[in-house]
Amino acid sequence: MEAFAGGSPTQDLLDAVVPDRPVYLPNRDHHGAWANSLALRLAGIDRDTPDPADGRIERDTHGEPTGLLQEGAMDLIARLTPPSTPAERLAALLRAQRLLHSFGITAWQDAIVGTFGAMGDPFDAYLTAARDGSLTARVAGALWWDRERGAEQIPELVARRAESSLGRFRAGSVKLMVDGVAETGTAALLAPYLDGCGCATANRGTSFIAPADLRRYVTELDALGFQAHFHALGDRAVREALDAVGAARTANGWRDTRPHLAHVQVVHPDDIGRFRELGATANIQPLWAAHEPQMDELTIPFLGTERAGWQYPFGALLRSGATIAAGSDWPVSSPDPLHGIHTAVNRVGPGDSGPVFLPDQRIGLTAAFAAYTAGSAQVNHLDYTGSVRAGALADLMVLDRDPYAAPPEEIAATRVARTFVGGQQVYDAGL
């Protein structure tokens, strides 16, 4: 988004390049999309088109659509895009697996197994790969919660879970998108966003699932043994997700469902200790915890100084005793764990030399490695892997150097030489 003024490209730029074919370009974070005039016309989007309940059509000062669609408004055009085929989805999965193995990744949680926007549902690809043995990684699938529906979809999720227990794939999680992203003002905040002049606006972001409904859904899912996987970015979303976990704990007792909150960008200090109290894992994306244009130009000015200081509180969460798991949210950002570890330790991105982003929230190298290994294994119910110990499965990566032997500023230079899953080599860099 930082490539465009205010993070908001317009249809005119696309029309100048491709005027005769519809163009629909999802943002790298998959929370917005950019379309040209022809795509808007084909979708019937004009000044009279109302915003969907879970999204926003960006408009100019005259009320005309600009070509930028946020959150649920993406679906107005996404539903017109050509669907992928089963063969394409399988090829995409296997290509992704090769890439992830090259970064030393032996297992992952797929945060969206279901239909979302223009992305095809990968469920059939996972089943095929698990059945024929081409799925060499261990994968936990998070079944997508359709936020336009309610509890009536739960029996469908139960049926999908039963169908998924196959080989190295299982789908025992449910992904609940609680809010959007800070850069577009859709992350849910306790207090309003600021405008460019530092004054409070009327916007506090969007809760895609009403808090009372969220508590009810999560309680029912937890009773059925599902793991709740929350997208919770703003401080209000984090609190609403923790409240839902608390409601489930109260109603069902302490069950080993291992709920986790992904992203946790802005966390109110009052909620830091609740992660440990409720047994909720903080699922962090360390690469985002650094100064870069999207942070400095499109986030900090609209949060304000105090609230900007609550961002990505890895250190505070660890000091409180919370369980930390680390991931990438790929393809939103690089899946390379070593780059994430570098940023978690330095709070400066790989190759950057700018100021440290909230230095008190840096964590040590061992804690960062643990988040990507034991932490992610724990949240994915992979209790038989995640550390090197007698009796554990040999899910291992071999590095080309000892990352402890060099300065922290050089962590990102480390490379993966080989990757093993269950003792079988799945990647060799030839180093």
C-alpha positions, 0 to 999 in steps of 0.5 A, spaced: 500 500 500 505 504 501 506 505 493 500 509 493 499 516 496 495 514 502 495 507 500 489 508 496 490 506 488 485 508 483 481 505 477 484 510 473 491 508 474 489 501 471 484 504 466 490 507 463 494 500 462 488 495 461 482 499 459 479 493 455 479 487 460 477 487 467 482 487 472 482 485 479 488 485 484 488 483 491 492 486 496 498 482 498 494 482 505 488 479 502 484 485 506 483 489 500 483 489 492 484 494 486 479 494 480 479 497 474 473 501 471 470 495 467 471 490 473 467 495 477 461 495 471 461 488 470 460 487 478 454 493 478 458 497 482 456 504 482 455 510 486 448 507 489 451 501 491 451 500 498 457 498 502 456 490 505 456 489 512 463 487 513 466 491 508 467 498 504 467 501 497 472 506 497 469 513 494 471 519 492 469 526 494 463 526 489 461 519 492 463 515 486 467 508 487 475 509 486 476 502 484 479 500 491 475 495 495 476 493 502 474 487 506 467 484 504 467 489 498 472 484 495 467 479 494 463 483 489 468 482 484 471 476 486 465 472 485 466 473 478 473 471 477 474 464 474 475 459 479 481 455 479 481 447 478 482 441 482 489 440 478 491 447 479 490 447 486 494 441 487 499 443 483 499 450 487 499 446 494 505 442 492 509 448 489 508 451 496 510 445 500 517 445 496 518 452 497 516 452 505 521 446 506 526 450 503 525 454 509 526 449 514 518 448 515 516 441 516 509 443 518 504 449 518 497 451 519 493 453 513 489 459 516 484 459 511 481 452 508 475 454 505 472 459 500 475 466 501 475 471 496 478 469 489 482 464 492 480 457 491 478 452 497 484 448 498 481 442 501 480 437 496 488 438 494 490 437 501 486 430 501 489 428 494 496 430 497 495 426 503 491 420 500 497 419 495 503 421 500 505 427 496 503 431 502 510 430 506 509 436 511 504 436 517 498 440 516 493 443 521 487 446 517 483 452 519 476 451 517 474 458 514 468 461 518 463 464 514 462 471 517 455 472 513 452 465 517 452 463 524 451 457 528 448 453 522 454 452 519 457 448 525 455 441 523 458 442 516 465 444 520 464 437 524 463 433 517 469 437 514 473 435 520 471 428 520 473 427 512 480 430 513 483 426 518 487 423 513 495 422 512 499 428 515 493 432 514 487 434 519 482 440 520 481 441 527 481 448 527 476 454 525 478 460 523 474 466 525 476 473 522 474 478 528 477 484 524 481 487 519 487 491 518 490 497 521 492 500 515 485 501 512 482 503 518 478 496 519 482 493 525 477 494 531 480 499 536 477 500 543 478 508 542 477 511 535 482 512 529 486 519 529 485 523 522 492 525 519 492 531 523 491 527 530 484 528 531 479 523 533 475 520 528 468 517 528 471 510 526 473 505 531 474 499 526 470 493 524 468 487 528 466 482 523 462 478 528 458 481 534 462 480 540 456 476 543 455 471 537 463 470 537 462 468 545 456 463 543 460 460 537 466 459 540 463 456 546 460 451 542 466 450 537 470 449 544 465 444 546 465 440 540 473 440 541 475 445 535 481 449 536 479 457 535 484 460 531 482 468 531 484 473 526 485 479 532 489 485 530 486 491 534 486 492 541 478 491 541 478 485 537 484 482 541 479 483 547 473 480 544 477 474 542 479 473 549 472 474 552 470 469 547 475 464 550 473 466 557 466 464 555 468 457 553 472 456 559 467 458 563 462 454 560 466 448 558 471 447 563 479 447 561 479 443 555 485 442 551 483 446 545 489 450 545 485 457 542 490 462 539 490 469 537 493 471 530 497 477 529 495 481 536 498 487 533 495 492 538 494 489 545 491 493 551 496 493 557 490 490 561 489 484 556 497 482 556 496 477 562 489 474 560 493 470 555 496 466 560 490 466 565 486 463 559 491 459 556 490 462 549 497 462 545 499 469 542 500 467 534 505 472 532 508 474 525 515 478 527 516 480 520 511 486 521 514 488 528 519 493 524 519 500 522 517 500 514 513 505 510 506 501 511 508 502 519 510 509 519 506 512 514 499 508 514 499 506 521 503 510 527 500 516 525 493 514 525 494 510 532 497 516 536 503 515 540 501 511 546 497 506 542 502 505 537 507 503 543 502 497 544 504 494 538 506 487 537 508 486 545 512 480 544 517 481 550 511 483 554 507 477 553 513 473 554 514 476 561 507 475 563 508 467 561 504 467 555 505 461 550 508 464 544 507 461 537 510 464 531 508 464 523 508 468 517 501 469 515 504 467 508 503 469 502 502 476 506 509 476 508 515 472 507 515 465 510 522 464 512 522 463 519 530 466 520 527 472 517 522 472 522 527 470 528 532 476 526 526 481 526 523 478 533 530 479 536 532 485 533 526 489 532 529 491 525 527 488 519 533 484 515 537 488 511 535 494 514 539 499 519 533 504 521 531 505 528 529 499 533 521 499 533 519 499 540 526 496 543 523 493 550 519 488 546 525 485 543 526 477 545 532 473 545 534 468 540 532 462 544 525 465 545 524 466 538 527 459 535 522 456 541 516 460 538 517 457 531 519 450 533 516 448 540 511 454 540 508 452 533 508 445 534 504 446 541 499 450 538 498 445 532 497 439 537 504 436 534 506 434 541 511 429 538 515 434 535 517 441 535 524 440 539 530 435 539 529 430 544 529 422 545 522 419 542 520 425 538 519 425 531 525 427 527 522 433 524 529 437 523 532 443 519 540 443 518 543 450 518 549 452 514 552 456 521 551 457 528 546 463 529 548 464 536 556 465 534 555 471 530 552 478 532 544 478 532 544 483 526 547 477 522 541 472 524 538 473 517 544 471 513 543 464 516 541 459 510 537 452 511 542 446 508 537 441 509 530 439 511 527 432 514 520 430 516 520 424 520 527 422 518 526 423 511 529 428 507 525 433 503 530 438 502 537 439 500 540 446 498 546 442 496 551 446 500 
